[in-house]
């Protein structure tokens, strides 16, 4: 399966029309159609439903699109790394992270690195720790800022100073907003919005104890900005990390800590024993020095 043909395939997906895709690619329509037919023959599956005006992907085509995008991205990244001059510190560092208070420190880390190497660019991807971890393993991200618990067997990491506190997000006019902190028994019968991550749900299960199996879990989610909308409409009470609250400031919502308190550590992590280009090697070296200062 050639990279060139995958680019052809993705162009057809974007244009939803073979003729238009051929114009974009500057090749003839028969040539493109032949390449697509050969691709379907190679993968052993039909990739398109061909309509009169536009084409749509089959289930197999949808799967190939996801994989093709990952392959093309990884190919482009590899070419960029190999073509970089050894003496020239420039390139892109891809960072994955959740909505965390720890990102304030990571922003300072990136800013200080760009002061030394202004030709370096950072690309941020917001996702849960499980997704970020998977993308690092695949080579689609370079480093991650991971809310624990998360398996770190394949990673080297620096555990950041401070911890992310879990809190309850509710409407400002809710009676529970009169409390200084929220206990497990107060949440047992209420509609809840919980984090999607199973590892985090395990931590919450320990905190709730035997009540966890009786909870009314109405929604799960991974981004506080979306979760806050459910809370704002009165559809539930969300348990989120306090560091994500800047994303919902001014929404009229109230925040109360859990009682007893529940907090999680955060790790700055990268894949163990992976070959590094000059930019990444210098960034990790800089991060070790920069982040160790806050732990001293």
C-alpha positions in Angstrom: 0.0 0.0 0.0 1.8 3.1 -1.3 1.7 6.5 0.5 0.9 8.1 -2.8 -2.2 6.0 -3.2 -3.4 6.7 0.3 -3.1 10.4 -0.5 -5.3 9.9 -3.6 -7.8 8.0 -1.4 -8.0 10.8 1.2 -8.4 13.4 -1.6 -11.4 11.5 -2.9 -12.8 11.3 0.7 -12.4 15.1 1.1 -13.9 16.0 -2.3 -16.6 13.3 -2.2 -16.2 13.2 -6.0 -13.6 11.4 -8.1 -13.6 14.0 -10.9 -13.0 16.9 -8.4 -10.4 14.9 -6.6 -8.5 14.3 -9.8 -8.5 18.0 -10.6 -7.1 18.8 -7.1 -4.4 16.0 -7.6 -3.6 17.2 -11.1 -4.1 13.7 -12.6 -6.8 12.3 -15.0 -10.0 10.9 -13.7 -9.5 7.5 -15.4 -6.0 7.3 -13.7 -7.5 8.0 -10.3 -10.4 5.6 -10.8 -7.9 2.9 -11.7 -5.8 3.6 -8.6 -8.9 3.3 -6.4 -9.9 0.1 -8.0 -6.4 -1.4 -7.4 -6.5 -0.2 -3.8 -9.9 -1.9 -3.2 -8.4 -5.0 -4.8 -5.3 -4.8 -2.5 -7.3 -4.4 0.7 -10.0 -6.9 -0.4 -12.9 -4.7 0.5 -15.2 -2.2 -1.2 -14.3 1.3 0.1 -17.0 3.5 -1.5 -20.7 3.7 -2.2 -20.8 5.5 -5.5 -23.8 7.8 -6.0 -24.8 9.9 -8.9 -23.4 13.2 -7.5 -21.1 12.2 -4.6 -19.6 9.1 -3.1 -19.7 7.9 0.5 -17.5 5.6 2.5 -18.4 2.1 3.4 -17.5 0.8 6.9 -14.2 -0.5 5.5 -13.6 2.8 3.8 -14.2 4.6 7.2 -11.6 2.4 8.9 -9.1 2.9 6.1 -9.6 6.7 6.3 -8.6 6.8 10.0 -5.6 4.6 9.4 -4.6 6.5 6.3 -4.7 9.8 8.1 -2.5 8.3 10.9 0.0 6.9 8.3 0.2 10.1 6.3 0.7 12.2 9.5 3.5 9.8 10.7 5.1 9.8 7.2 5.1 13.6 7.0 6.5 13.8 10.5 9.3 11.3 9.7 10.3 13.2 6.6 10.4 16.4 8.5 12.6 14.9 11.2 15.0 13.3 8.7 15.3 16.5 6.7 16.0 18.7 9.6 19.6 20.0 9.8 21.5 18.6 12.8 22.9 22.0 13.8 19.5 23.7 13.4 17.1 23.4 16.3 13.7 23.8 14.7 10.6 21.6 14.2 7.3 20.7 15.8 6.8 19.1 19.2 3.4 17.5 19.6 2.0 17.5 23.1 -1.2 15.8 24.3 -2.9 16.8 27.5 -6.2 17.0 29.3 -7.9 20.1 30.8 -5.6 20.4 33.8 -4.2 23.0 36.1 -0.8 21.5 35.5 -0.9 23.0 31.9 -0.1 26.4 33.3 3.4 25.0 34.2 3.7 23.2 30.9 2.9 26.5 29.1 5.8 28.1 31.0 8.0 25.2 30.1 7.2 25.6 26.4 7.6 29.4 26.6 11.0 29.1 28.2 12.1 26.6 25.5 11.1 28.9 22.7 13.1 31.7 24.2 16.2 29.5 23.6 14.9 28.0 20.3 12.4 30.4 18.7 12.1 28.3 15.5 10.5 25.5 17.5 6.7 25.2 17.3 4.4 23.4 19.7 1.2 21.6 18.6 -1.3 20.8 21.4 -3.9 18.1 21.3 -6.5 18.0 24.1 -7.7 14.5 25.1 -8.0 12.1 28.0 -4.8 10.5 29.4 -5.8 7.1 27.8 -6.1 8.6 24.3 -2.9 10.7 24.7 -1.0 7.6 26.0 -2.2 5.6 22.9 -1.2 8.3 20.5 2.3 8.6 22.0 2.7 4.8 21.7 1.7 5.1 18.0 4.1 7.9 17.4 1.5 10.5 16.7 2.4 12.6 19.8 5.8 13.2 21.3 5.0 13.9 25.0 1.9 13.8 27.2 0.6 15.5 30.3 -1.2 12.6 31.9 -3.7 12.6 34.8 -3.0 9.5 36.9 -3.8 6.7 37.4 -2.4 5.5 34.1 0.0 2.7 33.2 3.5 4.0 32.8 5.4 0.8 31.9 6.3 2.0 28.4 7.1 5.6 29.4 9.7 7.7 31.1 8.2 10.5 33.1 8.5 13.4 35.5 5.8 13.6 38.1 4.8 17.2 38.5 4.6 19.1 41.8 1.1 19.6 43.2 -2.0 17.5 42.6 -5.3 17.9 40.7 -8.2 18.1 43.2 -11.5 16.5 42.3 -14.6 18.7 42.8 -18.3 18.8 42.1 -19.6 21.2 39.5 -23.2 22.4 40.0 -25.6 25.2 39.2 -25.0 28.3 41.3 -28.6 28.3 42.6 -28.5 24.6 43.6 -29.1 23.9 47.4 -25.9 21.9 47.5 -24.0 25.1 46.6 -24.7 26.2 50.2 -22.4 23.4 51.5 -18.6 23.9 52.0 -17.9 20.4 50.7 -19.8 17.5 49.3 -20.0 14.1 50.8 -20.7 10.8 49.0 -24.1 10.3 50.5 -25.3 13.7 49.2 -24.6 12.6 45.6 -25.9 9.0 45.8 -29.4 9.7 44.4 -28.6 12.6 42.1 -28.0 12.5 38.3 -24.2 12.5 37.9 -21.8 13.3 35.1 -18.7 11.2 35.5 -15.4 11.1 33.6 -15.3 8.6 30.8 -11.9 7.1 31.8 -12.3 3.7 33.4 -9.2 4.2 35.5 -10.6 7.4 36.9 -13.9 5.8 37.6 -12.0 3.2 39.6 -10.6 6.0 41.8 -14.1 7.4 42.3 -15.4 4.0 43.1 -12.9 3.7 45.9 -14.0 7.2 47.1 -17.8 6.4 47.0 -17.3 2.9 48.5 -20.4 0.6 48.4 -22.5 3.6 47.1 -20.8 3.5 43.7 -22.9 0.7 42.4 -26.1 2.6 43.3 -25.1 5.9 41.6 -27.4 7.5 39.0 -24.8 8.0 36.3 -26.7 10.0 33.6 -23.8 11.1 31.5 -20.1 10.5 31.0 -17.7 12.8 29.1 -14.1 13.8 28.6 -14.1 17.6 28.2 -15.3 19.9 31.0 -16.4 22.5 28.5 -19.1 20.1 27.2 -19.9 18.7 30.6 -20.5 22.2 32.0 -23.3 22.7 29.5 -25.2 19.7 30.9 -24.7 21.1 34.4 -25.8 24.6 33.4 -29.0 23.2 31.9 -29.7 21.4 35.3 -29.3 17.9 33.9 -26.7 16.7 36.4 -23.9 17.2 38.8 -20.4 16.8 37.4 -17.3 15.4 39.1 -14.3 17.0 37.4 -10.7 18.1 38.2 -10.4 21.6 39.6 -7.7 22.5 37.0 -10.3 22.4 34.2 -12.4 25.2 35.7 -10.8 28.1 33.8 -12.6 26.7 30.8 -16.0 27.3 32.3 -15.5 30.6 34.2 -18.4 33.0 33.9 -20.9 30.3 33.4 -22.7 30.9 36.7 -21.8 27.5 38.0 -20.7 26.6 41.6 -17.8 24.5 42.6 -17.4 22.5 45.8 -14.7 20.0 46.9 -15.3 16.4 47.8 -15.2 15.4 51.4 -13.0 13.6 52.3 -10.8 15.2 49.6 -9.8 13.3 46.5 -6.8 14.4 44.4 -4.7 12.9 41.6 -1.1 13.4 40.5 0.0 14.5 37.0 2.9 13.1 35.0 4.9 14.6 32.1 5.7 11.5 30.0 7.4 10.4 26.8 7.9 6.9 25.2 10.7 4.9 26.7 13.8 4.1 24.6 12.5 5.8 21.4 14.9 7.4 18.9 14.8 11.2 19.3 15.6 13.9 16.8 17.6 16.9 18.0 14.6 19.1 18.9 12.9 16.4 21.0 16.2 15.5 22.8 16.8 19.1 23.7 13.2 19.6 24.8 13.3 16.6 27.2 16.7 17.8 28.6 15.2 21.2 29.1 12.0 19.8 30.7 14.0 17.7 33.2 15.9 20.8 34.4 12.9 23.1 34.3 10.4 20.8 36.0 12.9 19.6 38.6 13.2 23.2 39.9 9.6 23.2 41.2 10.3 20.0 43.1 13.4 21.2 44.8 
